[in-house]
Amino acid sequence: MKTKISHTTFDDNILWGKLKEGDEKSFSILFERYYSDLVSYGNSLSPFEEKVQDCIQDVFTDIWVYRNGLQSSVVVKAYLLSSVRKRIARLNERDHIFRKAASTDSVAFLLKFSVEYDLIDDDYATKEKVSHLNKLLNDLPARQKEALYLRYHQGLTVEQIADMLDVNYQSASNLLYRGLLTLRKEWKGTFPLIALLSSSTF
């Protein structure tokens, strides 16, 4: 009797290796595992939901068609997020929305952060403070906001963020530092800022 492969049986590296060997089940598991994250991130870069879904489908189609040429060692989540970002950038250029064809720098981060008051104990912060923090987050420059999203919601490293945003490591680090510095200057609550960023919604 065959053992059923569940979504949690194998880690990404094993699934990626099996995908490269032509295993359709591994391909499907990775698609289902990351689809919602990719939709969320794609919608942060484009207001056209259907086009975002098309871009994600195209990314996975290319992965399957060109699987023999894929790198063996990748961080799958970072690879998929980066691929979706590049695909949306190319789509935007094709539609003549942005000026640069190959540059992902032209893609603007659109999602809004929302720190939920219910997640915070009354002893730590007032509703007014949380409302102020939400405003601070959403007033940040788009690149800083995107860097924070990738770091604290998607769990990417600084190096992976740099690769996605097509900047060097120091520039990515600076984006995170400046965003956090702005927030820390204004945040007066005692609840840890990083915890709030990690638990905020979009």
Backbone as CSV, one residue per row, in Angstrom:
resi,resn,N_x,N_y,N_z,CA_x,CA_y,CA_z,C_x,C_y,C_z
1,MET,0.833,-1.198,0.000,0.000,0.000,0.000,0.873,1.256,0.000
2,LYS,0.517,2.216,-0.905,1.335,3.415,-1.045,1.109,4.373,0.117
3,THR,2.218,5.003,0.552,2.104,5.991,1.629,1.727,7.329,1.025
4,LYS,0.682,7.939,1.563,0.244,9.230,1.055,1.192,10.320,1.511
5,ILE,1.564,11.203,0.593,2.443,12.315,0.946,1.580,13.473,1.417
6,SER,1.731,13.860,2.668,0.967,14.997,3.183,1.759,16.271,2.961
7,HIS,1.102,17.408,3.187,1.750,18.703,2.972,2.904,18.922,3.945
8,THR,2.913,18.209,5.034,3.947,18.438,6.046,4.962,17.304,6.128
9,THR,4.824,16.298,5.259,5.718,15.146,5.332,7.152,15.529,4.994
10,PHE,7.330,16.291,3.922,8.659,16.638,3.443,8.921,18.132,3.540
11,ASP,10.181,18.476,3.757,10.507,19.900,3.747,10.687,20.357,2.303
12,ASP,10.873,21.648,2.132,10.929,22.231,0.796,12.049,21.651,-0.059
13,ASN,13.212,21.410,0.545,14.344,20.926,-0.230,14.078,19.558,-0.845
14,ILE,13.437,18.682,-0.080,13.107,17.353,-0.594,12.080,17.468,-1.716
15,LEU,11.057,18.276,-1.495,10.025,18.462,-2.514,10.596,19.077,-3.786
16,TRP,11.484,20.040,-3.615,12.112,20.697,-4.773,12.925,19.684,-5.583
17,GLY,13.667,18.850,-4.887,14.453,17.825,-5.568,13.563,16.850,-6.326
18,LYS,12.453,16.444,-5.708,11.526,15.517,-6.358,10.841,16.190,-7.550
19,LEU,10.530,17.478,-7.393,9.934,18.227,-8.503,10.868,18.209,-9.705
20,LYS,12.150,18.459,-9.461,13.136,18.468,-10.542,13.218,17.115,-11.252
21,GLU,12.892,16.066,-10.507,12.900,14.716,-11.090,11.600,14.393,-11.815
22,GLY,10.640,15.349,-11.768,9.387,15.152,-12.489,8.239,14.636,-11.655
23,ASP,8.349,14.755,-10.328,7.294,14.267,-9.445,6.171,15.304,-9.342
24,GLU,5.021,14.980,-9.920,3.902,15.922,-9.964,3.314,16.197,-8.579
25,LYS,3.328,15.181,-7.721,2.773,15.364,-6.373,3.576,16.410,-5.597
26,SER,4.885,16.352,-5.685,5.734,17.334,-4.998,5.479,18.730,-5.538
27,PHE,5.303,18.828,-6.850,4.983,20.107,-7.491,3.678,20.657,-6.925
28,SER,2.672,19.793,-6.819,1.360,20.216,-6.318,1.425,20.654,-4.859
29,ILE,2.201,19.934,-4.059,2.315,20.285,-2.640,2.945,21.665,-2.476
30,LEU,4.002,21.941,-3.232,4.652,23.255,-3.147,3.702,24.356,-3.618
31,PHE,2.937,24.069,-4.663,1.967,25.048,-5.151,0.947,25.374,-4.071
32,GLU,0.384,24.331,-3.456,-0.632,24.541,-2.427,-0.033,25.152,-1.160
33,ARG,1.203,24.815,-0.861,1.853,25.317,0.351,2.072,26.824,0.291
34,TYR,2.406,27.344,-0.876,2.796,28.750,-0.969,1.833,29.628,-1.757
35,TYR,0.778,29.047,-2.284,-0.114,29.837,-3.135,-0.680,31.058,-2.416
36,SER,-1.177,30.874,-1.197,-1.796,32.005,-0.487,-0.778,33.105,-0.180
37,ASP,0.458,32.719,0.173,1.505,33.718,0.415,1.824,34.490,-0.863
38,LEU,1.858,33.774,-1.981,2.181,34.414,-3.257,1.065,35.346,-3.703
39,VAL,-0.182,34.940,-3.464,-1.319,35.813,-3.802,-1.270,37.078,-2.954
40,SER,-1.033,36.914,-1.658,-0.958,38.058,-0.759,0.150,39.016,-1.190
41,TYR,1.323,38.466,-1.487,2.439,39.319,-1.900,2.179,39.932,-3.271
42,GLY,1.651,39.140,-4.193,1.354,39.667,-5.523,0.347,40.800,-5.475
43,ASN,-0.661,40.661,-4.625,-1.665,41.723,-4.489,-1.084,42.979,-3.853
44,SER,0.051,42.830,-3.169,0.701,44.012,-2.601,1.444,44.797,-3.669
45,LEU,1.629,44.184,-4.834,2.399,44.812,-5.907,1.539,45.229,-7.095
46,SER,0.317,44.740,-7.136,-0.573,45.055,-8.255,-2.013,45.094,-7.767
47,PRO,-2.812,46.046,-8.247,-4.219,46.110,-7.838,-5.110,45.174,-8.647
48,PHE,-4.518,44.462,-9.602,-5.297,43.600,-10.493,-5.176,42.142,-10.050
49,GLU,-6.151,41.691,-9.282,-6.085,40.368,-8.660,-5.998,39.236,-9.684
50,GLU,-6.766,39.341,-10.755,-6.747,38.274,-11.762,-5.377,38.177,-12.431
51,LYS,-4.761,39.332,-12.687,-3.443,39.324,-13.313,-2.394,38.741,-12.365
52,VAL,-2.559,39.019,-11.085,-1.647,38.453,-10.089,-1.740,36.934,-10.114
53,GLN,-2.964,36.417,-10.132,-3.143,34.970,-10.168,-2.576,34.368,-11.450
54,ASP,-2.722,35.094,-12.560,-2.136,34.630,-13.825,-0.617,34.569,-13.723
55,CYS,-0.034,35.580,-13.092,1.425,35.624,-12.928,1.909,34.430,-12.096
56,ILE,1.183,34.122,-11.040,1.561,32.990,-10.186,1.464,31.690,-10.972
57,GLN,0.388,31.541,-11.740,0.237,30.347,-12.569,1.378,30.241,-13.572
58,ASP,1.763,31.379,-14.158,2.864,31.383,-15.135,4.183,30.976,-14.494
59,VAL,4.416,31.459,-13.268,5.641,31.108,-12.560,5.721,29.595,-12.359
60,PHE,4.623,29.006,-11.896,4.633,27.561,-11.655,4.683,26.767,-12.965
61,THR,4.069,27.294,-14.007,4.165,26.627,-15.315,5.603,26.580,-15.782
62,ASP,6.302,27.710,-15.662,7.715,27.763,-16.058,8.566,26.817,-15.215
63,ILE,8.277,26.780,-13.924,9.033,25.883,-13.035,8.894,24.437,-13.504
64,TRP,7.675,24.053,-13.851,7.460,22.672,-14.280,8.090,22.398,-15.647
65,VAL,7.866,23.307,-16.590,8.377,23.111,-17.954,9.904,23.094,-17.983
66,TYR,10.513,23.986,-17.195,11.973,24.115,-17.221,12.624,23.515,-15.974
67,ARG,11.974,22.534,-15.373,12.445,21.957,-14.109,13.846,21.355,-14.205
68,ASN,14.194,20.825,-15.380,15.522,20.210,-15.522,16.652,21.224,-15.383
69,GLY,16.353,22.486,-15.658,17.385,23.514,-15.597,17.387,24.303,-14.295
70,LEU,16.490,23.958,-13.374,16.421,24.674,-12.103,17.640,24.377,-11.242
71,GLN,18.032,25.361,-10.435,19.108,25.135,-9.476,18.661,24.104,-8.451
72,SER,19.606,23.301,-8.024,19.276,22.260,-7.052,19.115,22.814,-5.644
73,SER,19.884,23.840,-5.335,19.868,24.395,-3.980,19.270,25.793,-3.993
74,VAL,18.014,25.891,-3.567,17.349,27.194,-3.478,16.546,27.253,-2.186
75,VAL,16.279,28.464,-1.733,15.296,28.652,-0.666,13.969,28.840,-1.390
76,VAL,13.143,27.807,-1.360,11.977,27.747,-2.237,11.053,28.953,-2.062
77,LYS,10.740,29.302,-0.834,9.815,30.411,-0.602,10.362,31.712,-1.182
78,ALA,11.632,31.994,-0.930,12.251,33.215,-1.455,12.287,33.190,-2.975
79,TYR,12.576,32.024,-3.542,12.623,31.870,-5.000,11.257,32.169,-5.610
80,LEU,10.206,31.638,-5.013,8.858,31.838,-5.550,8.410,33.295,-5.423
81,LEU,8.648,33.894,-4.265,8.278,35.299,-4.073,9.009,36.193,-5.070
82,SER,10.300,35.928,-5.249,11.098,36.716,-6.185,10.611,36.535,-7.616
83,SER,10.281,35.304,-7.975,9.808,35.021,-9.335,8.491,35.734,-9.620
84,VAL,7.586,35.746,-8.641,6.306,36.435,-8.810,6.531,37.938,-8.952
85,ARG,7.449,38.478,-8.160,7.736,39.919,-8.230,8.256,40.299,-9.620
86,LYS,9.188,39.498,-10.141,9.752,39.784,-11.463,8.709,39.645,-12.553
87,ARG,7.851,38.658,-12.410,6.809,38.440,-13.417,5.839,39.617,-13.440
88,ILE,5.468,40.129,-12.273,4.566,41.279,-12.207,5.235,42.517,-12.785
89,ALA,6.531,42.684,-12.521,7.260,43.831,-13.077,7.247,43.787,-14.602
90,ARG,7.449,42.595,-15.167,7.429,42.467,-16.633,6.031,42.718,-17.187
91,LEU,5.022,42.245,-16.462,3.646,42.471,-16.891,3.310,43.952,-16.878
92,ASN,3.751,44.642,-15.849,3.500,46.082,-15.752,4.142,46.830,-16.910
93,GLU,5.343,46.413,-17.279,6.024,47.065,-18.401,5.277,46.774,-19.703
94,ARG,4.835,45.562,-19.863,4.101,45.200,-21.078,2.833,46.021,-21.212
95,ASP,2.226,46.314,-20.082,0.999,47.119,-20.095,1.292,48.621,-20.091
96,HIS,2.577,48.960,-20.195,3.006,50.371,-20.265,2.625,51.170,-19.023
97,ILE,2.662,50.503,-17.876,2.350,51.208,-16.632,3.606,51.829,-16.052
98,PHE,4.734,51.118,-16.195,5.982,51.583,-15.622,7.014,51.825,-16.716
99,ARG,8.068,52.538,-16.401,9.060,52.933,-17.383,10.094,51.857,-17.667
100,LYS,10.549,51.150,-16.649,11.657,50.224,-16.827,11.162,48.792,-16.978
101,ALA,11.678,48.107,-17.983,11.208,46.758,-18.272,11.783,45.728,-17.311
102,ALA,13.087,45.743,-17.132,13.729,44.664,-16.383,13.896,44.978,-14.907
103,SER,13.599,46.197,-14.521,13.856,46.598,-13.144,12.654,46.346,-12.252
104,THR,12.858,45.558,-11.210,11.774,45.341,-10.249,11.637,46.542,-9.321
105,ASP,12.531,47.512,-9.439,12.455,48.712,-8.611,11.198,49.520,-8.926
106,SER,10.629,49.279,-10.127,9.453,50.044,-10.551,8.159,49.556,-9.917
107,VAL,8.218,48.434,-9.229,7.006,47.882,-8.625,6.791,48.493,-7.247
108,ALA,5.626,49.065,-7.038,5.341,49.722,-5.766,4.577,48.787,-4.834
109,PHE,4.938,48.843,-3.560,4.269,48.013,-2.549,2.982,48.697,-2.136
110,LEU,1.841,48.001,-2.295,0.537,48.629,-2.124,-0.204,48.274,-0.842
111,LEU,0.124,47.147,-0.233,-0.637,46.702,0.934,-0.455,47.626,2.130
112,LYS,-1.485,47.648,2.971,-1.420,48.437,4.201,-1.277,47.521,5.404
113,PHE,-0.382,47.915,6.303,-0.247,47.192,7.566,-1.454,47.522,8.444
114,SER,-1.812,46.575,9.284,-2.873,46.819,10.262,-2.569,46.032,11.524
115,VAL,-2.073,46.724,12.532,-1.846,46.093,13.826,-3.185,46.026,14.542
116,GLU,-3.609,44.824,14.904,-4.920,44.644,15.521,-4.872,44.981,17.012
117,TYR,-5.776,45.834,17.441,-5.833,46.222,18.851,-6.119,45.024,19.755
118,ASP,-6.899,44.072,19.239,-7.268,42.896,20.037,-6.056,42.041,20.410
119,LEU,-4.972,42.182,19.637,-3.786,41.380,19.910,-2.974,41.933,21.066
120,ILE,-3.326,43.122,21.520,-2.518,43.805,22.523,-3.304,43.976,23.813
121,ASP,-2.677,43.683,24.906,-3.305,43.834,26.214,-3.463,45.318,26.542
122,ASP,-4.558,45.653,27.204,-4.799,47.055,27.561,-3.664,47.648,28.394
123,ASP,-2.969,46.797,29.131,-1.884,47.292,29.968,-0.720,47.794,29.134
124,TYR,-0.612,47.340,27.907,0.550,47.682,27.083,0.318,48.906,26.203
125,ALA,-0.866,49.034,25.659,-1.064,50.142,24.720,-2.522,50.548,24.644
126,THR,-2.743,51.782,24.366,-4.101,52.271,24.192,-4.472,52.160,22.718
127,LYS,-5.771,52.237,22.472,-6.241,52.182,21.086,-5.633,53.318,20.262
128,GLU,-5.459,54.467,20.881,-4.895,55.614,20.168,-3.457,55.340,19.734
129,LYS,-2.696,54.692,20.614,-1.304,54.386,20.277,-1.220,53.398,19.121
130,VAL,-2.105,52.404,19.145,-2.110,51.410,18.071,-2.503,52.062,16.755
131,SER,-3.485,52.931,16.809,-3.913,53.654,15.620,-2.768,54.503,15.070
132,HIS,-2.018,55.121,15.976,-0.872,55.934,15.574,0.208,55.071,14.930
133,LEU,0.432,53.877,15.483,1.436,52.975,14.925,1.034,52.535,13.520
134,ASN,-0.231,52.238,13.328,-0.695,51.866,11.990,-0.427,52.979,10.986
135,LYS,-0.670,54.215,11.417,-0.414,55.349,10.522,1.073,55.462,10.212
136,LEU,1.919,55.294,11.229,3.368,55.349,11.018,3.818,54.289,10.015
137,LEU,3.311,53.075,10.184,3.672,51.978,9.286,3.293,52.295,7.848
138,ASN,2.090,52.790,7.668,1.593,53.006,6.318,2.091,54.302,5.683
139,ASP,2.712,55.151,6.488,3.338,56.364,5.952,4.791,56.129,5.545
140,LEU,5.327,54.950,5.853,6.706,54.648,5.464,6.817,54.598,3.943
141,PRO,8.002,54.907,3.394,8.211,54.737,1.954,7.916,53.291,1.547
142,ALA,7.408,53.095,0.332,6.968,51.773,-0.120,8.062,50.719,0.007
143,ARG,9.308,51.080,-0.315,10.391,50.085,-0.276,10.678,49.649,1.165
144,GLN,10.633,50.580,2.099,10.854,50.231,3.498,9.729,49.330,3.998
145,LYS,8.508,49.658,3.611,7.355,48.875,4.031,7.428,47.455,3.456
146,GLU,7.844,47.358,2.207,7.971,46.043,1.584,9.065,45.217,2.256
147,ALA,10.180,45.861,2.568,11.279,45.162,3.235,10.827,44.626,4.594
148,LEU,10.086,45.432,5.338,9.569,44.989,6.639,8.591,43.828,6.477
149,TYR,7.759,43.906,5.460,6.799,42.830,5.191,7.529,41.514,4.895
150,LEU,8.535,41.592,4.037,9.273,40.382,3.659,10.044,39.807,4.845
151,ARG,10.543,40.691,5.702,11.348,40.228,6.843,10.468,39.631,7.935
152,TYR,9.410,40.332,8.319,8.662,39.934,9.507,7.396,39.134,9.222
153,HIS,6.924,39.150,7.974,5.756,38.339,7.640,6.112,37.115,6.821
154,GLN,7.062,37.271,5.930,7.455,36.139,5.099,8.707,35.444,5.634
155,GLY,9.362,36.043,6.619,10.492,35.392,7.269,11.755,35.307,6.427
156,LEU,11.917,36.198,5.459,13.105,36.172,4.610,14.300,36.801,5.322
157,THR,15.484,36.371,4.934,16.707,36.957,5.471,16.998,38.261,4.739
158,VAL,17.918,39.037,5.275,18.304,40.291,4.621,18.876,40.004,3.237
159,GLU,19.676,38.952,3.130,20.274,38.582,1.847,19.194,38.239,0.817
160,GLN,18.176,37.506,1.231,17.093,37.147,0.322,16.285,38.373,-0.081
161,ILE,16.076,39.288,0.858,15.359,40.531,0.548,16.153,41.354,-0.457
162,ALA,17.456,41.422,-0.265,18.314,42.161,-1.198,18.183,41.596,-2.604
163,ASP,18.190,40.287,-2.717,18.071,39.634,-4.019,16.717,39.938,-4.653
164,MET,15.656,39.900,-3.853,14.319,40.160,-4.378,14.143,41.590,-4.858
165,LEU,14.688,42.526,-4.087,14.514,43.936,-4.422,15.577,44.449,-5.384
166,ASP,16.489,43.543,-5.773,17.550,43.872,-6.734,18.448,44.994,-6.217
167,VAL,18.819,44.864,-4.927,19.745,45.818,-4.311,20.836,45.013,-3.599
168,ASN,21.895,45.689,-3.170,22.923,44.956,-2.440,22.510,44.752,-0.981
169,TYR,23.284,43.938,-0.286,22.944,43.568,1.092,22.824,44.800,1.989
170,GLN,23.771,45.737,1.842,23.766,46.925,2.692,22.527,47.782,2.458
171,SER,22.112,47.891,1.201,20.922,48.685,0.888,19.665,48.064,1.503
172,ALA,19.565,46.738,1.432,18.425,46.050,2.035,18.436,46.230,3.545
173,SER,19.620,46.125,4.134,19.761,46.316,5.576,19.366,47.738,5.969
174,ASN,19.751,48.700,5.134,19.411,50.104,5.397,17.902,50.340,5.334
175,LEU,17.231,49.684,4.386,15.779,49.830,4.276,15.104,49.366,5.561
176,LEU,15.532,48.213,6.069,14.971,47.687,7.315,15.304,48.593,8.493
177,TYR,16.551,49.028,8.555,17.003,49.857,9.677,16.245,51.188,9.706
178,ARG,16.120,51.833,8.555,15.448,53.133,8.518,13.966,53.007,8.862
179,GLY,13.334,51.933,8.364,11.934,51.727,8.689,11.734,51.519,10.178
180,LEU,12.550,50.648,10.769,12.439,50.386,12.209,12.799,51.618,13.027
181,LEU,13.803,52.367,12.574,14.217,53.569,13.302,13.083,54.575,13.369
182,THR,12.395,54.778,12.248,11.261,55.703,12.217,10.186,55.261,13.196
183,LEU,9.900,53.966,13.198,8.856,53.448,14.081,9.259,53.546,15.549
184,ARG,10.515,53.210,15.835,10.983,53.227,17.228,11.017,54.637,17.804
185,LYS,11.269,55.619,16.959,11.293,57.005,17.431,9.923,57.449,17.912
186,GLU,8.886,56.926,17.274,7.528,57.385,17.540,6.724,56.453,18.437
187,TRP,7.109,55.163,18.473,6.322,54.194,19.235,6.576,54.359,20.729
188,LYS,5.539,54.692,21.485,5.669,54.951,22.915,5.163,53.800,23.785
189,GLY,4.566,52.794,23.146,4.044,51.669,23.915,5.158,50.773,24.428
190,THR,4.823,49.923,25.399,5.823,49.021,25.968,5.795,47.651,25.312
191,PHE,4.747,47.368,24.505,4.686,46.093,23.808,5.777,46.080,22.746
192,PRO,6.563,44.982,22.623,7.685,44.942,21.669,7.242,45.240,20.241
193,LEU,7.943,46.160,19.608,7.594,46.585,18.259,7.684,45.443,17.260
194,ILE,8.723,44.612,17.376,8.908,43.511,16.433,7.746,42.531,16.531
195,ALA,7.258,42.298,17.733,6.122,41.392,17.911,4.878,41.952,17.227
196,LEU,4.712,43.268,17.290,3.569,43.891,16.635,3.674,43.770,15.119
197,LEU,4.870,43.957,14.589,5.064,43.838,13.148,4.764,42.418,12.687
198,SER,5.209,41.443,13.461,5.022,40.045,13.089,3.561,39.620,13.150
199,SER,2.788,40.272,14.018,1.388,39.863,14.184,0.419,40.760,13.425
200,SER,0.908,41.790,12.760,0.009,42.674,12.033,-0.562,41.970,10.808
201,THR,-1.695,42.461,10.333,-2.373,41.861,9.197,-2.370,42.846,8.032
202,PHE,-2.897,42.349,6.878,-2.927,43.171,5.671,-4.289,43.127,5.025
